[in-house]
Amino acid sequence: MNRYINTEKAPAAIGPYSQAVSAGNMVYTSGQIAIDPETQEFRNGTVEEQTVRVLENLRAVLEAAGTSMDNAVKVTVFLSDMDNFSAVNEIYGKYFTEKPARSTVAVKTLPKNALVEIDCIASL
């Protein structure tokens, strides 16, 4: 049976989806962008500022599901500009110390014109 994850420590979904779904012993998160969970407002800052907010949101969702960044097995990073790869990668490395598998892709645009969006799959 699937369990749908919802926490006030991460932004509410801005569409018809869940923050994450727990299925079996795995958690599948929705993509996170730099929305402040307290105000539900998008933080349109530098790519570094956005990345920190995104990863803090992702951490909150994983913790609400009963897991952590250390249990991430696959991460996908979406960038609006691949020139931001190094800056995002530096911050990413501080959050994912266990080094899960990862894909990084450049996309034309992201919701709210975000610079970065990240989702992941983690074990419980």
Backbone torsions as a table, in degrees:
resi	resn	phi	psi	omega
1	MET	NA	134.8	179.6
2	ASN	-79.1	145.6	175.7
3	ARG	-121.0	127.5	-177.8
4	TYR	-93.9	128.4	-173.6
5	ILE	-93.9	134.5	176.0
6	ASN	-146.1	125.6	176.9
7	THR	-137.6	143.5	175.7
8	GLU	-77.4	-6.7	179.3
9	LYS	-83.2	-1.2	175.0
10	ALA	-133.0	159.1	-178.5
11	PRO	-63.0	145.9	174.4
12	ALA	-65.2	151.6	177.2
13	ALA	-60.3	139.8	180.0
14	ILE	-98.8	18.5	179.1
15	GLY	-161.1	-169.7	-177.8
16	PRO	-82.7	69.7	179.1
17	TYR	-154.2	169.8	179.7
18	SER	-99.7	159.0	173.8
19	GLN	-63.1	-36.7	176.9
20	ALA	-165.3	163.4	175.0
21	VAL	-131.8	131.7	174.4
22	SER	-98.5	124.7	179.4
23	ALA	-133.8	119.3	-175.8
24	GLY	63.6	-128.3	179.1
25	ASN	-103.6	22.9	-178.6
26	MET	-124.4	152.2	174.8
27	VAL	-121.8	131.0	179.6
28	TYR	-115.6	114.3	-178.5
29	THR	-91.5	152.9	168.5
30	SER	-79.4	161.1	177.7
31	GLY	-63.4	139.9	178.2
32	GLN	-111.4	136.0	171.2
33	ILE	-118.8	179.5	-172.4
34	ALA	-80.3	65.1	174.2
35	ILE	-102.4	130.6	178.8
36	ASP	-74.3	122.6	-177.7
37	PRO	-67.4	-22.8	179.9
38	GLU	-77.2	-37.6	-176.3
39	THR	-106.5	-15.0	-174.3
40	GLN	62.0	21.6	178.5
41	GLU	-101.6	143.2	177.0
42	PHE	-72.5	133.1	177.7
43	ARG	-95.2	99.3	-177.4
44	ASN	-89.8	75.1	-180.0
45	GLY	-112.0	-157.3	178.0
46	THR	-67.7	166.5	178.2
47	VAL	-62.5	-33.1	177.9
48	GLU	-66.4	-45.9	179.2
49	GLU	-63.5	-42.8	178.8
50	GLN	-63.8	-41.3	-178.5
51	THR	-62.9	-42.8	177.7
52	VAL	-60.5	-47.2	-179.5
53	ARG	-61.9	-44.0	179.0
54	VAL	-58.3	-47.2	-177.1
55	LEU	-70.8	-32.6	174.6
56	GLU	-67.1	-39.6	176.1
57	ASN	-62.7	-45.4	-179.5
58	LEU	-62.5	-42.8	178.2
59	ARG	-59.2	-43.5	-179.1
60	ALA	-62.7	-40.9	179.4
61	VAL	-66.2	-45.0	179.5
62	LEU	-62.5	-42.3	178.8
63	GLU	-65.1	-37.8	177.2
64	ALA	-64.0	-28.7	178.6
65	ALA	-81.8	-10.4	179.8
66	GLY	94.5	21.5	178.5
67	THR	-135.0	-163.5	-176.9
68	SER	-153.0	173.7	176.9
69	MET	-59.2	-32.8	-179.0
70	ASP	-64.5	-20.4	-179.7
71	ASN	-98.4	6.7	177.3
72	ALA	-65.0	134.5	177.7
73	VAL	-110.4	-25.6	179.9
74	LYS	-149.0	130.4	180.0
75	VAL	-125.7	140.6	172.6
76	THR	-120.8	128.4	179.1
77	VAL	-111.8	126.7	177.1
78	PHE	-110.6	125.6	-179.3
79	LEU	-119.1	139.4	175.7
80	SER	-79.1	-15.4	-179.7
81	ASP	-151.6	116.3	-177.8
82	MET	-64.6	-14.0	174.2
83	ASP	-64.9	-16.6	178.3
84	ASN	-88.2	1.4	-175.5
85	PHE	-54.3	-49.7	-176.6
86	SER	-63.2	-43.3	-179.4
87	ALA	-64.3	-43.8	178.7
88	VAL	-66.7	-43.6	-178.2
89	ASN	-59.6	-39.1	-179.6
90	GLU	-63.0	-44.9	179.6
91	ILE	-71.6	-42.1	178.8
92	TYR	-53.3	-43.1	-178.2
93	GLY	-62.6	-22.6	178.2
94	LYS	-79.7	-22.2	-178.3
95	TYR	-96.8	-36.4	-178.4
96	PHE	-107.6	79.8	-177.3
97	THR	-76.7	-20.4	-179.2
98	GLU	-85.4	-4.1	175.2
99	LYS	56.9	67.2	176.4
100	PRO	-68.8	166.4	172.6
101	ALA	-61.1	150.5	-176.1
102	ARG	-151.6	147.2	168.5
103	SER	-122.4	142.4	174.5
104	THR	-128.4	125.7	-178.1
105	VAL	-130.8	148.2	174.3
106	ALA	-92.9	136.6	179.5
107	VAL	-125.7	160.1	-178.2
108	LYS	-66.1	-51.1	177.5
109	THR	-147.2	159.6	176.5
110	LEU	-123.3	161.7	177.8
111	PRO	-53.2	142.0	-179.7
112	LYS	60.9	16.8	-175.8
113	ASN	58.4	33.9	177.5
114	ALA	-61.4	156.2	177.2
115	LEU	-89.5	-23.3	-177.2
116	VAL	-148.9	143.6	172.7
117	GLU	-138.4	140.3	-177.9
118	ILE	-136.8	136.7	170.3
119	ASP	-130.9	167.8	178.7
120	CYS	-155.8	166.2	172.1
121	ILE	-119.3	131.1	-178.8
122	ALA	-133.8	154.4	174.7
123	SER	-90.5	156.1	177.5
124	LEU	-90.8	NA	NA
